[in-house]
């Protein structure tokens, strides 16, 4: 298999996994699969990560994500 094919498959898998997180979090159902709304929320997250609140947001979201993965 060529290098570009391996990279393409790796990227595709990564994107599928990220999409799975959106579904796992319930975002698709909670927004009625409104992609503009989901994208807007992601842009809001990106803004938070560029702000002075970055460290606080990272800590909060990491703890919440760990809790979700642990089944809590």
PyMOL Python script that loads the backbone (N, CA, C, O; Angstrom):
from pymol import cmd

cmd.read_pdbstr("""\
ATOM      1  N   UNK A   1       0.852  -1.169   0.000  1.00  0.00           N
ATOM      2  CA  UNK A   1       0.000   0.000   0.000  1.00  0.00           C
ATOM      3  C   UNK A   1       0.908   1.247   0.000  1.00  0.00           C
ATOM      4  O   UNK A   1       1.937   1.282   0.675  1.00  0.00           O
ATOM      5  N   UNK A   2       0.518   2.219  -0.739  1.00  0.00           N
ATOM      6  CA  UNK A   2       1.314   3.441  -0.847  1.00  0.00           C
ATOM      7  C   UNK A   2       1.186   4.298   0.405  1.00  0.00           C
ATOM      8  O   UNK A   2       0.199   4.219   1.137  1.00  0.00           O
ATOM      9  N   UNK A   3       2.193   5.106   0.628  1.00  0.00           N
ATOM     10  CA  UNK A   3       2.232   5.962   1.814  1.00  0.00           C
ATOM     11  C   UNK A   3       1.014   6.870   1.889  1.00  0.00           C
ATOM     12  O   UNK A   3       0.436   7.037   2.963  1.00  0.00           O
ATOM     13  N   UNK A   4       0.615   7.460   0.765  1.00  0.00           N
ATOM     14  CA  UNK A   4      -0.527   8.372   0.788  1.00  0.00           C
ATOM     15  C   UNK A   4      -1.813   7.640   1.148  1.00  0.00           C
ATOM     16  O   UNK A   4      -2.709   8.224   1.757  1.00  0.00           O
ATOM     17  N   UNK A   5      -1.911   6.354   0.776  1.00  0.00           N
ATOM     18  CA  UNK A   5      -3.100   5.578   1.116  1.00  0.00           C
ATOM     19  C   UNK A   5      -3.156   5.283   2.610  1.00  0.00           C
ATOM     20  O   UNK A   5      -4.218   5.345   3.230  1.00  0.00           O
ATOM     21  N   UNK A   6      -2.004   4.964   3.174  1.00  0.00           N
ATOM     22  CA  UNK A   6      -1.931   4.707   4.610  1.00  0.00           C
ATOM     23  C   UNK A   6      -2.317   5.971   5.376  1.00  0.00           C
ATOM     24  O   UNK A   6      -3.099   5.912   6.324  1.00  0.00           O
ATOM     25  N   UNK A   7      -1.770   7.106   4.966  1.00  0.00           N
ATOM     26  CA  UNK A   7      -2.087   8.378   5.623  1.00  0.00           C
ATOM     27  C   UNK A   7      -3.566   8.730   5.473  1.00  0.00           C
ATOM     28  O   UNK A   7      -4.188   9.224   6.412  1.00  0.00           O
ATOM     29  N   UNK A   8      -4.116   8.477   4.308  1.00  0.00           N
ATOM     30  CA  UNK A   8      -5.537   8.763   4.071  1.00  0.00           C
ATOM     31  C   UNK A   8      -6.415   7.914   4.984  1.00  0.00           C
ATOM     32  O   UNK A   8      -7.377   8.411   5.570  1.00  0.00           O
ATOM     33  N   UNK A   9      -6.079   6.632   5.103  1.00  0.00           N
ATOM     34  CA  UNK A   9      -6.852   5.748   5.985  1.00  0.00           C
ATOM     35  C   UNK A   9      -6.719   6.168   7.445  1.00  0.00           C
ATOM     36  O   UNK A   9      -7.693   6.137   8.197  1.00  0.00           O
ATOM     37  N   UNK A  10      -5.512   6.561   7.841  1.00  0.00           N
ATOM     38  CA  UNK A  10      -5.287   7.015   9.218  1.00  0.00           C
ATOM     39  C   UNK A  10      -6.125   8.267   9.497  1.00  0.00           C
ATOM     40  O   UNK A  10      -6.756   8.378  10.548  1.00  0.00           O
ATOM     41  N   UNK A  11      -6.122   9.199   8.551  1.00  0.00           N
ATOM     42  CA  UNK A  11      -6.904  10.434   8.712  1.00  0.00           C
ATOM     43  C   UNK A  11      -8.402  10.128   8.761  1.00  0.00           C
ATOM     44  O   UNK A  11      -9.128  10.689   9.582  1.00  0.00           O
ATOM     45  N   UNK A  12      -8.860   9.237   7.881  1.00  0.00           N
ATOM     46  CA  UNK A  12     -10.276   8.862   7.849  1.00  0.00           C
ATOM     47  C   UNK A  12     -10.696   8.235   9.169  1.00  0.00           C
ATOM     48  O   UNK A  12     -11.755   8.559   9.706  1.00  0.00           O
ATOM     49  N   UNK A  13      -9.877   7.349   9.688  1.00  0.00           N
ATOM     50  CA  UNK A  13     -10.188   6.705  10.976  1.00  0.00           C
ATOM     51  C   UNK A  13     -10.269   7.752  12.088  1.00  0.00           C
ATOM     52  O   UNK A  13     -11.167   7.710  12.929  1.00  0.00           O
ATOM     53  N   UNK A  14      -9.330   8.679  12.081  1.00  0.00           N
ATOM     54  CA  UNK A  14      -9.300   9.733  13.091  1.00  0.00           C
ATOM     55  C   UNK A  14     -10.580  10.574  13.033  1.00  0.00           C
ATOM     56  O   UNK A  14     -11.178  10.874  14.066  1.00  0.00           O
ATOM     57  N   UNK A  15     -10.993  10.949  11.827  1.00  0.00           N
ATOM     58  CA  UNK A  15     -12.214  11.747  11.665  1.00  0.00           C
ATOM     59  C   UNK A  15     -13.453  10.978  12.103  1.00  0.00           C
ATOM     60  O   UNK A  15     -14.360  11.554  12.703  1.00  0.00           O
ATOM     61  N   UNK A  16     -13.499   9.697  11.813  1.00  0.00           N
ATOM     62  CA  UNK A  16     -14.630   8.858  12.235  1.00  0.00           C
ATOM     63  C   UNK A  16     -14.683   8.785  13.759  1.00  0.00           C
ATOM     64  O   UNK A  16     -15.759   8.871  14.350  1.00  0.00           O
ATOM     65  N   UNK A  17     -13.532   8.626  14.388  1.00  0.00           N
ATOM     66  CA  UNK A  17     -13.489   8.572  15.853  1.00  0.00           C
ATOM     67  C   UNK A  17     -13.949   9.889  16.467  1.00  0.00           C
ATOM     68  O   UNK A  17     -14.678   9.885  17.459  1.00  0.00           O
ATOM     69  N   UNK A  18     -13.535  11.011  15.893  1.00  0.00           N
ATOM     70  CA  UNK A  18     -13.979  12.309  16.405  1.00  0.00           C
ATOM     71  C   UNK A  18     -15.489  12.467  16.246  1.00  0.00           C
ATOM     72  O   UNK A  18     -16.158  12.970  17.148  1.00  0.00           O
ATOM     73  N   UNK A  19     -16.022  12.044  15.114  1.00  0.00           N
ATOM     74  CA  UNK A  19     -17.470  12.082  14.915  1.00  0.00           C
ATOM     75  C   UNK A  19     -18.201  11.204  15.914  1.00  0.00           C
ATOM     76  O   UNK A  19     -19.288  11.545  16.379  1.00  0.00           O
ATOM     77  N   UNK A  20     -17.597  10.077  16.237  1.00  0.00           N
ATOM     78  CA  UNK A  20     -18.173   9.178  17.236  1.00  0.00           C
ATOM     79  C   UNK A  20     -18.301   9.840  18.599  1.00  0.00           C
ATOM     80  O   UNK A  20     -19.248   9.575  19.341  1.00  0.00           O
ATOM     81  N   UNK A  21     -17.343  10.704  18.925  1.00  0.00           N
ATOM     82  CA  UNK A  21     -17.420  11.419  20.198  1.00  0.00           C
ATOM     83  C   UNK A  21     -18.613  12.370  20.226  1.00  0.00           C
ATOM     84  O   UNK A  21     -19.259  12.533  21.261  1.00  0.00           O
ATOM     85  N   UNK A  22     -18.899  12.988  19.101  1.00  0.00           N
ATOM     86  CA  UNK A  22     -20.056  13.891  19.008  1.00  0.00           C
ATOM     87  C   UNK A  22     -21.340  13.098  19.241  1.00  0.00           C
ATOM     88  O   UNK A  22     -22.244  13.558  19.939  1.00  0.00           O
ATOM     89  N   UNK A  23     -21.415  11.910  18.656  1.00  0.00           N
ATOM     90  CA  UNK A  23     -22.590  11.061  18.843  1.00  0.00           C
ATOM     91  C   UNK A  23     -22.652  10.554  20.281  1.00  0.00           C
ATOM     92  O   UNK A  23     -23.709  10.600  20.910  1.00  0.00           O
ATOM     93  N   UNK A  24     -21.515  10.065  20.808  1.00  0.00           N
ATOM     94  CA  UNK A  24     -21.464   9.518  22.171  1.00  0.00           C
ATOM     95  C   UNK A  24     -21.898  10.549  23.214  1.00  0.00           C
ATOM     96  O   UNK A  24     -22.542  10.202  24.204  1.00  0.00           O
ATOM     97  N   UNK A  25     -21.549  11.800  22.991  1.00  0.00           N
ATOM     98  CA  UNK A  25     -21.921  12.864  23.931  1.00  0.00           C
ATOM     99  C   UNK A  25     -23.409  13.216  23.839  1.00  0.00           C
ATOM    100  O   UNK A  25     -23.925  13.951  24.681  1.00  0.00           O
ATOM    101  N   UNK A  26     -24.088  12.702  22.836  1.00  0.00           N
ATOM    102  CA  UNK A  26     -25.515  12.985  22.680  1.00  0.00           C
ATOM    103  C   UNK A  26     -25.800  14.271  21.929  1.00  0.00           C
ATOM    104  O   UNK A  26     -26.950  14.702  21.841  1.00  0.00           O
ATOM    105  N   UNK A  27     -24.750  14.892  21.382  1.00  0.00           N
ATOM    106  CA  UNK A  27     -24.904  16.190  20.717  1.00  0.00           C
ATOM    107  C   UNK A  27     -25.814  16.096  19.495  1.00  0.00           C
ATOM    108  O   UNK A  27     -26.613  16.999  19.247  1.00  0.00           O
ATOM    109  N   UNK A  28     -25.700  15.028  18.745  1.00  0.00           N
ATOM    110  CA  UNK A  28     -26.504  14.877  17.524  1.00  0.00           C
ATOM    111  C   UNK A  28     -27.983  14.862  17.873  1.00  0.00           C
ATOM    112  O   UNK A  28     -28.777  15.571  17.254  1.00  0.00           O
ATOM    113  N   UNK A  29     -28.356  14.060  18.856  1.00  0.00           N
ATOM    114  CA  UNK A  29     -29.765  13.970  19.250  1.00  0.00           C
ATOM    115  C   UNK A  29     -30.247  15.263  19.912  1.00  0.00           C
ATOM    116  O   UNK A  29     -31.357  15.727  19.650  1.00  0.00           O
ATOM    117  N   UNK A  30     -29.411  15.832  20.761  1.00  0.00           N
ATOM    118  CA  UNK A  30     -29.820  17.031  21.498  1.00  0.00           C
ATOM    119  C   UNK A  30     -30.006  18.246  20.601  1.00  0.00           C
ATOM    120  O   UNK A  30     -30.763  19.155  20.940  1.00  0.00           O
ATOM    121  N   UNK A  31     -29.320  18.272  19.454  1.00  0.00           N
ATOM    122  CA  UNK A  31     -29.449  19.404  18.531  1.00  0.00           C
ATOM    123  C   UNK A  31     -30.333  19.077  17.339  1.00  0.00           C
ATOM    124  O   UNK A  31     -30.506  19.910  16.449  1.00  0.00           O
ATOM    125  N   UNK A  32     -30.891  17.877  17.312  1.00  0.00           N
ATOM    126  CA  UNK A  32     -31.688  17.475  16.152  1.00  0.00           C
ATOM    127  C   UNK A  32     -30.830  17.397  14.895  1.00  0.00           C
ATOM    128  O   UNK A  32     -31.303  17.659  13.789  1.00  0.00           O
ATOM    129  N   UNK A  33     -29.565  17.035  15.077  1.00  0.00           N
ATOM    130  CA  UNK A  33     -28.602  16.902  13.974  1.00  0.00           C
ATOM    131  C   UNK A  33     -28.438  18.219  13.208  1.00  0.00           C
ATOM    132  O   UNK A  33     -28.229  18.225  11.995  1.00  0.00           O
ATOM    133  N   UNK A  34     -28.538  19.332  13.942  1.00  0.00           N
ATOM    134  CA  UNK A  34     -28.363  20.657  13.346  1.00  0.00           C
ATOM    135  C   UNK A  34     -26.866  20.948  13.258  1.00  0.00           C
ATOM    136  O   UNK A  34     -26.248  21.346  14.245  1.00  0.00           O
ATOM    137  N   UNK A  35     -26.298  20.752  12.095  1.00  0.00           N
ATOM    138  CA  UNK A  35     -24.847  20.852  11.925  1.00  0.00           C
ATOM    139  C   UNK A  35     -24.331  22.265  12.098  1.00  0.00           C
ATOM    140  O   UNK A  35     -23.199  22.457  12.543  1.00  0.00           O
ATOM    141  N   UNK A  36     -25.133  23.253  11.758  1.00  0.00           N
ATOM    142  CA  UNK A  36     -24.719  24.642  11.978  1.00  0.00           C
ATOM    143  C   UNK A  36     -24.593  24.910  13.476  1.00  0.00           C
ATOM    144  O   UNK A  36     -23.665  25.588  13.915  1.00  0.00           O
ATOM    145  N   UNK A  37     -25.518  24.382  14.247  1.00  0.00           N
ATOM    146  CA  UNK A  37     -25.479  24.556  15.691  1.00  0.00           C
ATOM    147  C   UNK A  37     -24.279  23.824  16.290  1.00  0.00           C
ATOM    148  O   UNK A  37     -23.580  24.370  17.144  1.00  0.00           O
ATOM    149  N   UNK A  38     -24.041  22.604  15.847  1.00  0.00           N
ATOM    150  CA  UNK A  38     -22.898  21.832  16.337  1.00  0.00           C
ATOM    151  C   UNK A  38     -21.599  22.548  15.995  1.00  0.00           C
ATOM    152  O   UNK A  38     -20.705  22.651  16.834  1.00  0.00           O
ATOM    153  N   UNK A  39     -21.492  23.038  14.780  1.00  0.00           N
ATOM    154  CA  UNK A  39     -20.291  23.763  14.364  1.00  0.00           C
ATOM    155  C   UNK A  39     -20.132  25.041  15.181  1.00  0.00           C
ATOM    156  O   UNK A  39     -19.021  25.389  15.578  1.00  0.00           O
ATOM    157  N   UNK A  40     -21.229  25.734  15.431  1.00  0.00           N
ATOM    158  CA  UNK A  40     -21.193  26.940  16.257  1.00  0.00           C
ATOM    159  C   UNK A  40     -20.683  26.638  17.663  1.00  0.00           C
ATOM    160  O   UNK A  40     -19.901  27.406  18.223  1.00  0.00           O
ATOM    161  N   UNK A  41     -21.123  25.531  18.222  1.00  0.00           N
ATOM    162  CA  UNK A  41     -20.655  25.135  19.556  1.00  0.00           C
ATOM    163  C   UNK A  41     -19.157  24.825  19.534  1.00  0.00           C
ATOM    164  O   UNK A  41     -18.435  25.173  20.468  1.00  0.00           O
ATOM    165  N   UNK A  42     -18.703  24.183  18.486  1.00  0.00           N
ATOM    166  CA  UNK A  42     -17.273  23.885  18.356  1.00  0.00           C
ATOM    167  C   UNK A  42     -16.456  25.163  18.194  1.00  0.00           C
ATOM    168  O   UNK A  42     -15.355  25.275  18.733  1.00  0.00           O
ATOM    169  N   UNK A  43     -16.997  26.121  17.453  1.00  0.00           N
ATOM    170  CA  UNK A  43     -16.318  27.413  17.312  1.00  0.00           C
ATOM    171  C   UNK A  43     -16.255  28.140  18.653  1.00  0.00           C
ATOM    172  O   UNK A  43     -15.250  28.778  18.969  1.00  0.00           O
ATOM    173  N   UNK A  44     -17.320  28.046  19.438  1.00  0.00           N
ATOM    174  CA  UNK A  44     -17.339  28.636  20.773  1.00  0.00           C
ATOM    175  C   UNK A  44     -16.257  27.993  21.642  1.00  0.00           C
ATOM    176  O   UNK A  44     -15.550  28.683  22.377  1.00  0.00           O
ATOM    177  N   UNK A  45     -16.134  26.667  21.552  1.00  0.00           N
ATOM    178  CA  UNK A  45     -15.081  25.962  22.280  1.00  0.00           C
ATOM    179  C   UNK A  45     -13.702  26.464  21.871  1.00  0.00           C
ATOM    180  O   UNK A  45     -12.847  26.714  22.721  1.00  0.00           O
ATOM    181  N   UNK A  46     -13.491  26.610  20.573  1.00  0.00           N
ATOM    182  CA  UNK A  46     -12.205  27.092  20.062  1.00  0.00           C
ATOM    183  C   UNK A  46     -11.919  28.499  20.590  1.00  0.00           C
ATOM    184  O   UNK A  46     -10.782  28.808  20.948  1.00  0.00           O
ATOM    185  N   UNK A  47     -12.937  29.345  20.637  1.00  0.00           N
ATOM    186  CA  UNK A  47     -12.764  30.692  21.189  1.00  0.00           C
ATOM    187  C   UNK A  47     -12.345  30.630  22.656  1.00  0.00           C
ATOM    188  O   UNK A  47     -11.464  31.375  23.086  1.00  0.00           O
ATOM    189  N   UNK A  48     -12.975  29.744  23.418  1.00  0.00           N
ATOM    190  CA  UNK A  48     -12.619  29.569  24.828  1.00  0.00           C
ATOM    191  C   UNK A  48     -11.160  29.155  24.967  1.00  0.00           C
ATOM    192  O   UNK A  48     -10.447  29.632  25.850  1.00  0.00           O
ATOM    193  N   UNK A  49     -10.728  28.267  24.089  1.00  0.00           N
ATOM    194  CA  UNK A  49      -9.359  27.759  24.156  1.00  0.00           C
ATOM    195  C   UNK A  49      -8.330  28.805  23.738  1.00  0.00           C
ATOM    196  O   UNK A  49      -7.146  28.670  24.047  1.00  0.00           O
ATOM    197  N   UNK A  50      -8.770  29.835  23.047  1.00  0.00           N
ATOM    198  CA  UNK A  50      -7.887  30.937  22.660  1.00  0.00           C
ATOM    199  C   UNK A  50      -7.919  32.078  23.676  1.00  0.00           C
ATOM    200  O   UNK A  50      -7.192  33.060  23.533  1.00  0.00           O
ATOM    201  N   UNK A  51      -8.753  31.948  24.689  1.00  0.00           N
ATOM    202  CA  UNK A  51      -8.952  33.036  25.644  1.00  0.00           C
ATOM    203  C   UNK A  51      -8.118  32.831  26.911  1.00  0.00           C
ATOM    204  O   UNK A  51      -7.380  31.855  27.047  1.00  0.00           O
ATOM    205  N   UNK A  52      -8.262  33.774  27.817  1.00  0.00           N
ATOM    206  CA  UNK A  52      -7.593  33.676  29.117  1.00  0.00           C
ATOM    207  C   UNK A  52      -8.198  32.579  29.984  1.00  0.00           C
ATOM    208  O   UNK A  52      -7.624  32.201  31.005  1.00  0.00           O
ATOM    209  N   UNK A  53      -9.346  32.073  29.581  1.00  0.00           N
ATOM    210  CA  UNK A  53     -10.024  31.000  30.318  1.00  0.00           C
ATOM    211  C   UNK A  53      -9.575  29.612  29.868  1.00  0.00           C
ATOM    212  O   UNK A  53     -10.148  28.609  30.293  1.00  0.00           O
ATOM    213  N   UNK A  54      -8.551  29.544  29.009  1.00  0.00           N
ATOM    214  CA  UNK A  54      -8.083  28.281  28.433  1.00  0.00           C
ATOM    215  C   UNK A  54      -7.820  27.201  29.487  1.00  0.00           C
ATOM    216  O   UNK A  54      -8.368  26.102  29.404  1.00  0.00           O
ATOM    217  N   UNK A  55      -6.988  27.514  30.467  1.00  0.00           N
ATOM    218  CA  UNK A  55      -6.602  26.509  31.456  1.00  0.00           C
ATOM    219  C   UNK A  55      -7.802  26.002  32.249  1.00  0.00           C
ATOM    220  O   UNK A  55      -7.916  24.809  32.527  1.00  0.00           O
ATOM    221  N   UNK A  56      -8.687  26.917  32.607  1.00  0.00           N
ATOM    222  CA  UNK A  56      -9.893  26.534  33.353  1.00  0.00           C
ATOM    223  C   UNK A  56     -10.784  25.625  32.493  1.00  0.00           C
ATOM    224  O   UNK A  56     -11.291  24.609  32.969  1.00  0.00           O
ATOM    225  N   UNK A  57     -10.967  26.002  31.226  1.00  0.00           N
ATOM    226  CA  UNK A  57     -11.802  25.200  30.322  1.00  0.00           C
ATOM    227  C   UNK A  57     -11.190  23.825  30.095  1.00  0.00           C
ATOM    228  O   UNK A  57     -11.900  22.820  30.126  1.00  0.00           O
ATOM    229  N   UNK A  58      -9.874  23.770  29.865  1.00  0.00           N
ATOM    230  CA  UNK A  58      -9.207  22.480  29.646  1.00  0.00           C
ATOM    231  C   UNK A  58      -9.384  21.559  30.848  1.00  0.00           C
ATOM    232  O   UNK A  58      -9.698  20.379  30.690  1.00  0.00           O
ATOM    233  N   UNK A  59      -9.187  22.093  32.033  1.00  0.00           N
ATOM    234  CA  UNK A  59      -9.323  21.277  33.241  1.00  0.00           C
ATOM    235  C   UNK A  59     -10.756  20.778  33.418  1.00  0.00           C
ATOM    236  O   UNK A  59     -10.983  19.609  33.727  1.00  0.00           O
ATOM    237  N   UNK A  60     -11.703  21.666  33.222  1.00  0.00           N
ATOM    238  CA  UNK A  60     -13.119  21.306  33.377  1.00  0.00           C
ATOM    239  C   UNK A  60     -13.525  20.250  32.355  1.00  0.00           C
ATOM    240  O   UNK A  60     -14.130  19.238  32.708  1.00  0.00           O
ATOM    241  N   UNK A  61     -13.191  20.486  31.095  1.00  0.00           N
ATOM    242  CA  UNK A  61     -13.596  19.564  30.035  1.00  0.00           C
ATOM    243  C   UNK A  61     -12.878  18.228  30.128  1.00  0.00           C
ATOM    244  O   UNK A  61     -13.469  17.188  29.836  1.00  0.00           O
ATOM    245  N   UNK A  62     -11.609  18.242  30.531  1.00  0.00           N
ATOM    246  CA  UNK A  62     -10.867  16.984  30.684  1.00  0.00           C
ATOM    247  C   UNK A  62     -11.476  16.142  31.803  1.00  0.00           C
ATOM    248  O   UNK A  62     -11.628  14.930  31.656  1.00  0.00           O
ATOM    249  N   UNK A  63     -11.823  16.777  32.914  1.00  0.00           N
ATOM    250  CA  UNK A  63     -12.433  16.050  34.030  1.00  0.00           C
ATOM    251  C   UNK A  63     -13.791  15.476  33.622  1.00  0.00           C
ATOM    252  O   UNK A  63     -14.113  14.331  33.938  1.00  0.00           O
ATOM    253  N   UNK A  64     -14.569  16.279  32.926  1.00  0.00           N
ATOM    254  CA  UNK A  64     -15.891  15.825  32.479  1.00  0.00           C
ATOM    255  C   UNK A  64     -15.766  14.664  31.489  1.00  0.00           C
ATOM    256  O   UNK A  64     -16.524  13.697  31.559  1.00  0.00           O
ATOM    257  N   UNK A  65     -14.805  14.767  30.570  1.00  0.00           N
ATOM    258  CA  UNK A  65     -14.590  13.698  29.597  1.00  0.00           C
ATOM    259  C   UNK A  65     -14.121  12.410  30.241  1.00  0.00           C
ATOM    260  O   UNK A  65     -14.574  11.325  29.874  1.00  0.00           O
ATOM    261  N   UNK A  66     -13.211  12.525  31.205  1.00  0.00           N
ATOM    262  CA  UNK A  66     -12.731  11.339  31.915  1.00  0.00           C
ATOM    263  C   UNK A  66     -13.886  10.674  32.653  1.00  0.00           C
ATOM    264  O   UNK A  66     -14.020   9.450  32.652  1.00  0.00           O
ATOM    265  N   UNK A  67     -14.710  11.492  33.278  1.00  0.00           N
ATOM    266  CA  UNK A  67     -15.878  10.980  33.986  1.00  0.00           C
ATOM    267  C   UNK A  67     -16.805  10.230  33.017  1.00  0.00           C
ATOM    268  O   UNK A  67     -17.316   9.157  33.339  1.00  0.00           O
ATOM    269  N   UNK A  68     -17.013  10.808  31.833  1.00  0.00           N
ATOM    270  CA  UNK A  68     -17.873  10.168  30.840  1.00  0.00           C
ATOM    271  C   UNK A  68     -17.296   8.848  30.334  1.00  0.00           C
ATOM    272  O   UNK A  68     -18.025   7.868  30.177  1.00  0.00           O
ATOM    273  N   UNK A  69     -15.996   8.822  30.082  1.00  0.00           N
ATOM    274  CA  UNK A  69     -15.348   7.584  29.626  1.00  0.00           C
ATOM    275  C   UNK A  69     -15.365   6.510  30.713  1.00  0.00           C
ATOM    276  O   UNK A  69     -15.466   5.318  30.421  1.00  0.00           O
ATOM    277  N   UNK A  70     -15.263   6.948  31.970  1.00  0.00           N
ATOM    278  CA  UNK A  70     -15.264   5.991  33.085  1.00  0.00           C
ATOM    279  C   UNK A  70     -16.665   5.494  33.420  1.00  0.00           C
ATOM    280  O   UNK A  70     -16.839   4.634  34.283  1.00  0.00           O
ATOM    281  N   UNK A  71     -17.665   6.045  32.726  1.00  0.00           N
ATOM    282  CA  UNK A  71     -19.039   5.579  32.927  1.00  0.00           C
ATOM    283  C   UNK A  71     -19.783   6.330  34.016  1.00  0.00           C
ATOM    284  O   UNK A  71     -20.842   5.893  34.466  1.00  0.00           O
ATOM    285  N   UNK A  72     -19.234   7.454  34.439  1.00  0.00           N
ATOM    286  CA  UNK A  72     -19.868   8.210  35.521  1.00  0.00           C
ATOM    287  C   UNK A  72     -20.683   9.273  34.984  1.00  0.00           C
ATOM    288  O   UNK A  72     -21.299  10.022  35.742  1.00  0.00           O
TER     289      UNK A  72
END
""", "prot")
cmd.dss("prot")
cmd.show_as("cartoon", "prot")
cmd.util.cbc("prot")
cmd.orient("prot")
